[in-house]
Amino acid sequence: MTVIDPVAARQALQANPGLPADGKGPVFCEPWEAQAFAMTLALHARGLFAWTEWAAMLGETIKAAQAAGDPDTGATYYRHWLNTLERMVQEKAVTTDADLASHRDAWERAAARTPHGQPVELRTGDFGG
C-alpha cells in the first residue's frame, strides 16, 4: 500500500489544478498511479524540483500528447504524470535512459509471469533478461 503525506498531497493539488481529485484529495484508478504520485512528492520534498517547474513540465507533456492525438478525457492523466516524472529524473541526472528502459523491461517480464489479479513482484532475474 502506498502512503501519501496529506500535506504534500494538498501542495501538489494546489500546484497542479488538473490533478484528478475529490474532496478528500487525489484520486487514483490504479495502484501505479498512487505510486508515481508518491515518488513525485518524495522527489519534490528532497528538493529535486519546485512545483512550478513540475507543473510547467507536466503541461508541456500534456500539450505534446494532445498534439499527437490524446483525446484529453482525463483517462491518461497519470500516464502523462509518469512520462513527466521519467523526463524530470533524466533531466536532473537522477537516472539514465538505459536505467529507465531496464526497469520498464523488468516490469514487463514480471507482469507477464504474474497471474491476473496478483501483485507483480520484481526479481533480480527480471533485470537484463
MIFIRO-218661 format. One line per field, with one value per residue (C-alpha): residue number from 1; residue in one letter; x negated, y, z. Coordinates in steps of 0.2 Angstrom, whole numbers, padded with zeros to 4 digits. Example, Ala and Ser with C-alpha at 12.3 -4.5 7.8 and 13.67 -1.06 7.14 Angstrom:
2
nr <- [1; 2]
rest <- [A; S]
east <- [-0062; -0068]
north <- [-0022; -0005]
up <- [0039; 0036]
This chain:
129
nr <- [1; 2; 3; 4; 5; 6; 7; 8; 9; 10; 11; 12; 13; 14; 15; 16; 17; 18; 19; 20; 21; 22; 23; 24; 25; 26; 27; 28; 29; 30; 31; 32; 33; 34; 35; 36; 37; 38; 39; 40; 41; 42; 43; 44; 45; 46; 47; 48; 49; 50; 51; 52; 53; 54; 55; 56; 57; 58; 59; 60; 61; 62; 63; 64; 65; 66; 67; 68; 69; 70; 71; 72; 73; 74; 75; 76; 77; 78; 79; 80; 81; 82; 83; 84; 85; 86; 87; 88; 89; 90; 91; 92; 93; 94; 95; 96; 97; 98; 99; 100; 101; 102; 103; 104; 105; 106; 107; 108; 109; 110; 111; 112; 113; 114; 115; 116; 117; 118; 119; 120; 121; 122; 123; 124; 125; 126; 127; 128; 129]
rest <- [M; T; V; I; D; P; V; A; A; R; Q; A; L; Q; A; N; P; G; L; P; A; D; G; K; G; P; V; F; C; E; P; W; E; A; Q; A; F; A; M; T; L; A; L; H; A; R; G; L; F; A; W; T; E; W; A; A; M; L; G; E; T; I; K; A; A; Q; A; A; G; D; P; D; T; G; A; T; Y; Y; R; H; W; L; N; T; L; E; R; M; V; Q; E; K; A; V; T; T; D; A; D; L; A; S; H; R; D; A; W; E; R; A; A; A; R; T; P; H; G; Q; P; V; E; L; R; T; G; D; F; G; G]
east <- [0000; -0006; -0006; -0004; -0008; 0009; 0000; -0012; 0004; 0013; -0003; -0003; 0015; 0013; -0002; 0007; 0025; 0029; 0024; 0039; 0046; 0061; 0065; 0053; 0038; 0030; 0040; 0031; 0038; 0023; 0010; -0004; 0004; 0003; -0015; -0020; -0012; -0021; -0038; -0035; -0030; -0046; -0057; -0049; -0052; -0070; -0072; -0074; -0062; -0050; -0031; -0031; -0045; -0035; -0018; -0027; -0035; -0018; -0009; -0022; -0020; -0001; -0001; -0013; -0001; 0014; 0005; 0001; 0020; 0023; 0042; 0039; 0053; 0043; 0041; 0022; 0018; 0007; -0002; -0007; -0012; -0023; -0031; -0034; -0042; -0053; -0058; -0062; -0073; -0083; -0085; -0090; -0103; -0095; -0094; -0098; -0088; -0096; -0091; -0073; -0072; -0080; -0066; -0052; -0058; -0060; -0042; -0036; -0044; -0037; -0020; -0020; -0023; -0011; 0007; 0021; 0026; 0010; -0004; -0018; -0034; -0051; -0065; -0084; -0082; -0070; -0084; -0095; -0084]
north <- [0000; 0017; 0030; 0048; 0063; 0073; 0090; 0086; 0080; 0097; 0106; 0095; 0098; 0117; 0117; 0105; 0110; 0097; 0083; 0071; 0074; 0073; 0082; 0071; 0073; 0065; 0051; 0036; 0022; 0010; 0007; 0013; 0030; 0032; 0026; 0038; 0052; 0047; 0046; 0064; 0070; 0062; 0069; 0087; 0085; 0081; 0097; 0090; 0102; 0116; 0113; 0127; 0118; 0102; 0110; 0118; 0101; 0092; 0105; 0103; 0084; 0085; 0098; 0087; 0072; 0082; 0087; 0069; 0065; 0062; 0064; 0073; 0064; 0063; 0044; 0047; 0060; 0049; 0042; 0060; 0061; 0046; 0052; 0069; 0060; 0050; 0066; 0075; 0062; 0061; 0080; 0081; 0067; 0056; 0041; 0037; 0032; 0015; 0013; 0018; 0005; -0008; -0006; -0005; -0021; -0029; -0024; -0031; -0048; -0049; -0044; -0057; -0071; -0064; -0072; -0059; -0051; -0055; -0042; -0040; -0044; -0040; -0052; -0050; -0061; -0049; -0036; -0038; -0053]
up <- [0000; -0004; 0010; 0004; 0015; 0016; 0017; 0002; -0007; -0004; -0010; -0026; -0029; -0027; -0040; -0052; -0054; -0067; -0054; -0053; -0035; -0024; -0008; 0001; -0010; -0026; -0034; -0042; -0053; -0052; -0038; -0050; -0051; -0032; -0033; -0047; -0037; -0021; -0030; -0036; -0019; -0012; -0025; -0023; -0004; -0007; -0017; -0034; -0042; -0037; -0040; -0053; -0063; -0061; -0067; -0082; -0087; -0085; -0095; -0109; -0108; -0109; -0123; -0133; -0130; -0136; -0152; -0155; -0153; -0135; -0133; -0116; -0107; -0091; -0093; -0097; -0085; -0074; -0090; -0093; -0075; -0076; -0093; -0084; -0069; -0081; -0090; -0074; -0067; -0083; -0085; -0067; -0070; -0057; -0069; -0087; -0102; -0100; -0082; -0086; -0100; -0090; -0076; -0089; -0097; -0080; -0075; -0092; -0088; -0071; -0076; -0090; -0077; -0064; -0064; -0066; -0050; -0041; -0036; -0048; -0040; -0047; -0046; -0049; -0064; -0072; -0075; -0090; -0096]
